[in-house]
Amino acid sequence: MAANTSVKKTGRMSGYFKGVRAELKKVTWPTRKELMTYTVVVIVAVALMTLVVWGLDVIFHNLFGIFV
């Protein structure tokens, strides 16, 4: 009985990885130029959001300093 479950699990696992491989073949991967562009966009967006959060932090810190 234990041998049958081992075979079934192995069959399911290999089927899963075959399916993963088949799906990855369908993916349209970005070119090097696109990848660099996306990376720059993400870094700039993160930098801008960091400045926004830092600015709000400074403003609220000063406002609370006035009232407390």
LOFI-982684 format. One record per atom (N, C-alpha, C): atom name; y, z, x; residue in three letters. Coordinates in nm, 2 decimals. Each point is the difference from the previous one (the first is absolute). Example, Ala and Ser with C-alpha at 12.3 -4.5 7.8 and 13.67 -1.06 7.14 Angstrom:
<rs>
  atomo       v       w       u  residuo
      N   -0.57    0.78    1.32      Ala
     CA    0.12    0.00   -0.09      Ala
      C    0.12    0.00    0.09      Ala
      N    0.11   -0.07   -0.04      Ser
     CA    0.11    0.00    0.09      Ser
      C    0.11    0.08   -0.08      Ser
</rs>
This chain:
<rs>
  atomo       v       w       u  residuo
      N   -0.12    0.00    0.08      Met
     CA    0.12    0.00   -0.08      Met
      C    0.13    0.00    0.09      Met
      N    0.00    0.08    0.10      Ala
     CA    0.11    0.01    0.09      Ala
      C    0.03   -0.14    0.07      Ala
      N   -0.11   -0.07    0.03      Ala
     CA    0.02   -0.13    0.07      Ala
      C    0.07   -0.10   -0.09      Ala
      N   -0.03    0.01   -0.13      Asn
     CA    0.07   -0.10   -0.09      Asn
      C    0.15    0.03   -0.01      Asn
      N    0.04    0.12   -0.01      Thr
     CA    0.14    0.03   -0.01      Thr
      C    0.07   -0.04    0.13      Thr
      N   -0.06    0.01    0.11      Ser
     CA    0.06   -0.04    0.13      Ser
      C    0.02   -0.15    0.00      Ser
      N   -0.10   -0.07   -0.05      Val
     CA    0.02   -0.15    0.00      Val
      C    0.11   -0.04   -0.10      Val
      N    0.01    0.07   -0.11      Lys
     CA    0.10   -0.03   -0.10      Lys
      C    0.14    0.03    0.05      Lys
      N    0.01    0.11    0.07      Lys
     CA    0.13    0.03    0.06      Lys
      C    0.04   -0.10    0.10      Lys
      N   -0.09   -0.04    0.09      Thr
     CA    0.03   -0.09    0.10      Thr
      C    0.04   -0.14   -0.06      Thr
      N   -0.07   -0.04   -0.10      Gly
     CA    0.03   -0.12   -0.07      Gly
      C    0.14    0.00   -0.06      Gly
      N    0.03    0.12   -0.06      Arg
     CA    0.13    0.01   -0.06      Arg
      C    0.11    0.00    0.10      Arg
      N   -0.02    0.07    0.12      Met
     CA    0.10    0.00    0.10      Met
      C    0.02   -0.13    0.06      Met
      N   -0.11   -0.08    0.03      Ser
     CA    0.02   -0.13    0.06      Ser
      C    0.07   -0.09   -0.10      Ser
      N   -0.04    0.01   -0.12      Gly
     CA    0.07   -0.08   -0.11      Gly
      C    0.15    0.03    0.00      Gly
      N    0.03    0.13    0.01      Tyr
     CA    0.14    0.04    0.00      Tyr
      C    0.08   -0.07    0.11      Tyr
      N   -0.06    0.01    0.12      Phe
     CA    0.07   -0.05    0.12      Phe
      C    0.00   -0.15    0.00      Phe
      N   -0.10   -0.07   -0.06      Lys
     CA    0.01   -0.14   -0.02      Lys
      C    0.11   -0.04   -0.09      Lys
      N    0.02    0.08   -0.11      Gly
     CA    0.11   -0.03   -0.09      Gly
      C    0.13    0.02    0.06      Gly
      N    0.01    0.11    0.09      Val
     CA    0.13    0.02    0.07      Val
      C    0.03   -0.11    0.09      Val
      N   -0.09   -0.05    0.07      Arg
     CA    0.02   -0.11    0.09      Arg
      C    0.04   -0.13   -0.07      Arg
      N   -0.06   -0.02   -0.12      Ala
     CA    0.03   -0.12   -0.08      Ala
      C    0.14    0.01   -0.05      Ala
      N    0.04    0.12   -0.04      Glu
     CA    0.14    0.02   -0.05      Glu
      C    0.10   -0.02    0.11      Glu
      N   -0.03    0.05    0.12      Leu
     CA    0.09   -0.01    0.11      Leu
      C    0.02   -0.15    0.04      Leu
      N   -0.10   -0.08   -0.02      Lys
     CA    0.02   -0.14    0.03      Lys
      C    0.10   -0.07   -0.09      Lys
      N    0.01    0.06   -0.12      Lys
     CA    0.10   -0.06   -0.10      Lys
      C    0.14    0.04    0.03      Lys
      N    0.02    0.10    0.08      Val
     CA    0.14    0.05    0.02      Val
      C    0.08   -0.11    0.08      Val
      N    0.13   -0.02   -0.04      Thr
     CA    0.09   -0.08    0.07      Thr
      C    0.07    0.09    0.10      Thr
      N   -0.03   -0.01    0.13      Trp
     CA    0.06    0.09    0.10      Trp
      C    0.14   -0.06    0.03      Trp
      N    0.10    0.09    0.03      Pro
     CA    0.13   -0.05    0.04      Pro
      C    0.00   -0.06    0.14      Pro
      N    0.09   -0.09    0.02      Thr
     CA    0.02   -0.05    0.14      Thr
      C    0.07    0.10    0.09      Thr
      N    0.00   -0.02    0.13      Arg
     CA    0.06    0.09    0.09      Arg
      C    0.15    0.01   -0.03      Arg
      N    0.07   -0.11   -0.04      Lys
     CA    0.14    0.00   -0.03      Lys
      C    0.02    0.08   -0.13      Lys
      N   -0.08   -0.02   -0.10      Glu
     CA    0.02    0.08   -0.13      Glu
      C   -0.03    0.15    0.03      Glu
      N   -0.10    0.03    0.08      Leu
     CA   -0.03    0.14    0.03      Leu
      C    0.12    0.07    0.07      Leu
      N    0.06   -0.07    0.10      Met
     CA    0.12    0.05    0.07      Met
      C    0.12    0.02   -0.10      Met
      N    0.02   -0.09   -0.09      Thr
     CA    0.11    0.01   -0.10      Thr
      C   -0.03    0.12   -0.09      Thr
      N   -0.12    0.01   -0.05      Tyr
     CA   -0.03    0.11   -0.09      Tyr
      C    0.02    0.14    0.07      Tyr
      N   -0.04    0.00    0.13      Thr
     CA    0.01    0.12    0.08      Thr
      C    0.15    0.04    0.01      Thr
      N    0.08   -0.09    0.04      Val
     CA    0.14    0.02    0.01      Val
      C    0.06    0.05   -0.13      Val
      N   -0.03   -0.06   -0.11      Val
     CA    0.05    0.04   -0.13      Val
      C   -0.04    0.14   -0.03      Val
      N   -0.12    0.04    0.02      Val
     CA   -0.05    0.13   -0.02      Val
      C    0.08    0.10    0.08      Val
      N    0.01   -0.03    0.13      Ile
     CA    0.07    0.10    0.09      Ile
      C    0.15    0.01   -0.04      Ile
      N    0.07   -0.11   -0.04      Val
     CA    0.14    0.01   -0.04      Val
      C    0.00    0.08   -0.13      Val
      N   -0.09   -0.02   -0.10      Ala
     CA    0.00    0.07   -0.12      Ala
      C   -0.02    0.15    0.02      Ala
      N   -0.09    0.04    0.09      Val
     CA   -0.02    0.14    0.03      Val
      C    0.12    0.06    0.06      Val
      N    0.06   -0.07    0.09      Ala
     CA    0.12    0.05    0.07      Ala
      C    0.11    0.02   -0.10      Ala
      N    0.02   -0.09   -0.09      Leu
     CA    0.11    0.01   -0.11      Leu
      C   -0.03    0.12   -0.09      Leu
      N   -0.12    0.02   -0.04      Met
     CA   -0.04    0.11   -0.09      Met
      C    0.02    0.13    0.08      Met
      N   -0.03    0.00    0.13      Thr
     CA    0.02    0.12    0.08      Thr
      C    0.14    0.04    0.00      Thr
      N    0.09   -0.10    0.02      Leu
     CA    0.14    0.03    0.00      Leu
      C    0.05    0.05   -0.14      Leu
      N   -0.05   -0.06   -0.10      Val
     CA    0.04    0.05   -0.14      Val
      C   -0.04    0.14   -0.02      Val
      N   -0.12    0.04    0.03      Val
     CA   -0.05    0.14   -0.01      Val
      C    0.08    0.09    0.09      Val
      N    0.02   -0.04    0.12      Trp
     CA    0.08    0.08    0.09      Trp
      C    0.14    0.03   -0.05      Trp
      N    0.06   -0.11   -0.05      Gly
     CA    0.14    0.01   -0.06      Gly
      C    0.00    0.09   -0.12      Gly
      N   -0.10   -0.01   -0.09      Leu
     CA    0.00    0.09   -0.11      Leu
      C   -0.02    0.15    0.04      Leu
      N   -0.09    0.02    0.10      Asp
     CA   -0.02    0.13    0.06      Asp
      C    0.13    0.06    0.05      Asp
      N    0.08   -0.08    0.07      Val
     CA    0.12    0.05    0.06      Val
      C    0.10    0.04   -0.12      Val
      N    0.01   -0.09   -0.09      Ile
     CA    0.09    0.03   -0.12      Ile
      C   -0.04    0.12   -0.07      Ile
      N   -0.13    0.02   -0.04      Phe
     CA   -0.04    0.12   -0.07      Phe
      C    0.01    0.12    0.08      Phe
      N   -0.03   -0.01    0.13      His
     CA    0.02    0.12    0.09      His
      C    0.14    0.05    0.00      His
      N    0.10   -0.10    0.01      Asn
     CA    0.14    0.04    0.00      Asn
      C    0.04    0.05   -0.14      Asn
      N   -0.05   -0.06   -0.11      Leu
     CA    0.04    0.05   -0.13      Leu
      C   -0.05    0.15   -0.02      Leu
      N   -0.13    0.02    0.04      Phe
     CA   -0.05    0.14   -0.02      Phe
      C    0.07    0.09    0.09      Phe
      N    0.05   -0.04    0.12      Gly
     CA    0.07    0.08    0.09      Gly
      C    0.13    0.05   -0.06      Gly
      N    0.06   -0.09   -0.08      Ile
     CA    0.13    0.04   -0.07      Ile
      C   -0.02    0.10   -0.11      Ile
      N   -0.11   -0.01   -0.07      Phe
     CA   -0.02    0.09   -0.12      Phe
      C   -0.07    0.13    0.04      Phe
      N   -0.07    0.00    0.11      Val
     CA   -0.08    0.12    0.04      Val
      C    0.07    0.08    0.10      Val
</rs>
